[in-house]
């Protein structure tokens, strides 16, 4: 079991991306496509040595007073054997740092859509590069548990941490 914190895309963004990916998936069934229910934007990864209650307590304190960021998905790229969509937002890198990102390597906000056994085929990022989501406000951070199964990772939400709304004015 591993713990991580994340932002979850809302249903309308998930559905728009699912529809956009459908023809790409039909033409390229070989990657292991991540189911929409597992899509998330990782903020901090804590590994398998953390106690969930202690991490939740730490996150509650670390995220106190943070404003809900406005996000959008745009463009595509690859990391090792991962195909992802880019995530753009003012302040997201700072929010991720507050949640513990960047300790091991620089933070790259992304949403993983597929994993491969070898290199990601070059045509896949090109096919996804034109996708741009509607902007949305991430109103909460979630602490999630990842459990490995023979069918891949299974994620579950342990705790939710609301972010403060920005008031116009």
C-alpha positions as CSV (number, residue, x, y, z in Angstrom):
1,X,0.0,0.0,0.0
2,X,1.3,3.5,-0.9
3,X,-0.1,6.9,0.0
4,X,-0.3,10.0,-2.2
5,X,-2.2,13.3,-2.3
6,X,-4.0,14.3,-5.5
7,X,-6.6,16.5,-7.2
8,X,-9.4,14.8,-9.0
9,X,-11.0,16.1,-12.2
10,X,-14.7,16.7,-12.0
11,X,-17.2,14.5,-14.0
12,X,-17.6,16.9,-16.9
13,X,-13.8,17.0,-17.5
14,X,-13.5,13.2,-17.1
15,X,-16.3,12.7,-19.6
16,X,-14.9,15.1,-22.2
17,X,-11.5,13.4,-22.0
18,X,-13.0,9.9,-22.1
19,X,-14.9,10.9,-25.3
20,X,-11.7,12.4,-26.8
21,X,-9.6,9.3,-26.0
22,X,-12.1,6.8,-27.3
23,X,-11.0,6.8,-31.0
24,X,-7.3,6.9,-29.9
25,X,-7.8,3.8,-27.8
26,X,-9.6,2.0,-30.6
27,X,-6.6,2.6,-32.9
28,X,-4.0,1.9,-30.2
29,X,-5.3,-0.8,-27.9
30,X,-1.8,-1.9,-26.8
31,X,-1.0,0.5,-24.0
32,X,-2.7,-0.2,-20.7
33,X,-5.2,2.6,-20.7
34,X,-6.0,4.0,-17.2
35,X,-9.7,3.9,-16.4
36,X,-11.3,7.3,-16.0
37,X,-12.3,6.4,-12.3
38,X,-8.5,6.4,-11.6
39,X,-7.6,9.7,-13.2
40,X,-5.9,12.1,-10.8
41,X,-3.3,14.8,-10.6
42,X,-0.7,13.7,-8.0
43,X,0.5,16.4,-5.6
44,X,2.7,14.5,-3.2
45,X,3.7,10.8,-3.2
46,X,4.5,9.4,0.3
47,X,5.3,5.8,-0.4
48,X,4.4,2.8,1.7
49,X,6.0,3.7,5.0
50,X,3.5,6.4,6.0
51,X,0.8,5.9,8.6
52,X,-2.4,7.1,7.0
53,X,-3.7,8.9,10.1
54,X,-0.3,10.7,10.7
55,X,-0.2,11.8,7.0
56,X,-3.8,13.0,7.1
57,X,-2.9,15.1,10.2
58,X,0.2,16.5,8.5
59,X,-1.7,17.3,5.3
60,X,-4.5,19.0,7.2
61,X,-2.0,21.4,8.7
62,X,0.1,21.8,5.5
63,X,-2.9,22.6,3.3
64,X,-4.7,25.0,5.8
65,X,-5.4,28.3,4.1
66,X,-4.6,27.2,0.5
67,X,-6.9,28.5,-2.2
68,X,-8.6,26.3,-4.7
69,X,-6.7,26.5,-8.0
70,X,-8.2,26.8,-11.4
71,X,-6.9,24.0,-13.7
72,X,-7.0,22.9,-17.3
73,X,-5.7,19.9,-19.1
74,X,-3.7,20.7,-22.3
75,X,-1.2,19.0,-24.5
76,X,0.4,15.6,-24.1
77,X,3.7,14.1,-23.2
78,X,5.6,11.0,-22.1
79,X,7.7,10.0,-19.0
80,X,9.5,6.7,-19.3
81,X,6.6,4.3,-20.0
82,X,3.8,6.8,-19.3
83,X,1.5,8.8,-21.6
84,X,0.1,11.9,-19.9
85,X,-1.9,15.1,-20.4
86,X,-0.3,18.3,-19.1
87,X,-2.0,20.2,-16.3
88,X,-1.8,24.0,-16.2
89,X,-2.6,26.3,-13.3
90,X,-1.3,29.3,-11.5
91,X,0.0,28.2,-8.0
92,X,-0.3,24.5,-8.6
93,X,3.4,23.9,-8.2
94,X,3.3,25.7,-4.9
95,X,0.3,23.8,-3.7
96,X,2.1,20.5,-4.6
97,X,5.2,21.7,-2.7
98,X,3.0,22.3,0.3
99,X,1.7,18.8,0.0
100,X,5.2,17.3,-0.2
101,X,6.0,17.2,-3.9
102,X,9.5,18.0,-5.2
103,X,11.5,16.3,-2.5
104,X,12.9,13.7,-4.9
105,X,12.6,15.3,-8.3
106,X,11.1,18.4,-9.9
107,X,7.3,18.5,-9.9
108,X,5.6,18.0,-13.3
109,X,1.8,18.4,-13.0
110,X,0.2,15.7,-15.2
111,X,-2.7,13.3,-15.5
112,X,-1.6,9.8,-16.6
113,X,-3.9,8.2,-19.2
114,X,-1.8,5.2,-20.3
115,X,1.2,3.0,-19.3
116,X,3.2,0.9,-21.7
117,X,5.6,-2.1,-21.4
118,X,8.2,-0.3,-23.5
119,X,8.5,3.2,-24.9
120,X,5.3,5.1,-25.6
121,X,4.6,5.0,-29.3
122,X,5.5,8.4,-30.8
123,X,2.1,8.8,-32.4
124,X,0.2,8.7,-29.1
125,X,1.3,12.1,-27.7
126,X,0.7,13.7,-31.1
127,X,-2.9,12.3,-31.2
128,X,-3.6,13.7,-27.8
129,X,-1.8,17.0,-28.2
130,X,-4.8,18.9,-29.4
131,X,-6.9,18.2,-26.3
132,X,-7.7,21.2,-24.2
133,X,-10.2,20.9,-21.4
134,X,-12.5,23.5,-20.0
135,X,-11.0,25.1,-16.9
136,X,-12.2,23.9,-13.5
137,X,-11.7,24.7,-9.9
138,X,-10.1,22.0,-7.7
139,X,-12.1,22.5,-4.5
140,X,-10.3,19.7,-2.5
141,X,-7.2,17.7,-2.1
142,X,-7.6,14.0,-1.4
143,X,-5.3,11.6,0.4
144,X,-5.4,8.3,-1.5
145,X,-4.2,4.8,-1.0
146,X,-2.8,2.8,-3.9
147,X,-2.9,-1.0,-3.6
148,X,-1.3,-3.3,-6.2
149,X,-3.4,-6.1,-7.5
150,X,-2.9,-8.6,-10.2
151,X,-5.0,-6.3,-12.5
152,X,-3.0,-3.1,-11.7
153,X,-3.3,-0.4,-9.0
154,X,-6.5,0.1,-7.1
155,X,-7.1,3.5,-5.6
156,X,-9.3,4.6,-2.7
157,X,-9.8,7.9,-1.1
158,X,-9.0,8.0,2.6
159,X,-9.5,11.7,3.5
160,X,-10.6,14.9,1.8
161,X,-9.2,18.3,2.5
162,X,-11.3,21.3,1.3
163,X,-9.5,24.2,-0.3
164,X,-10.6,27.8,0.3
165,X,-12.7,29.4,-2.5
166,X,-11.5,32.6,-3.9
167,X,-14.1,35.4,-3.4
168,X,-14.6,37.9,-6.2
169,X,-14.3,41.4,-5.1
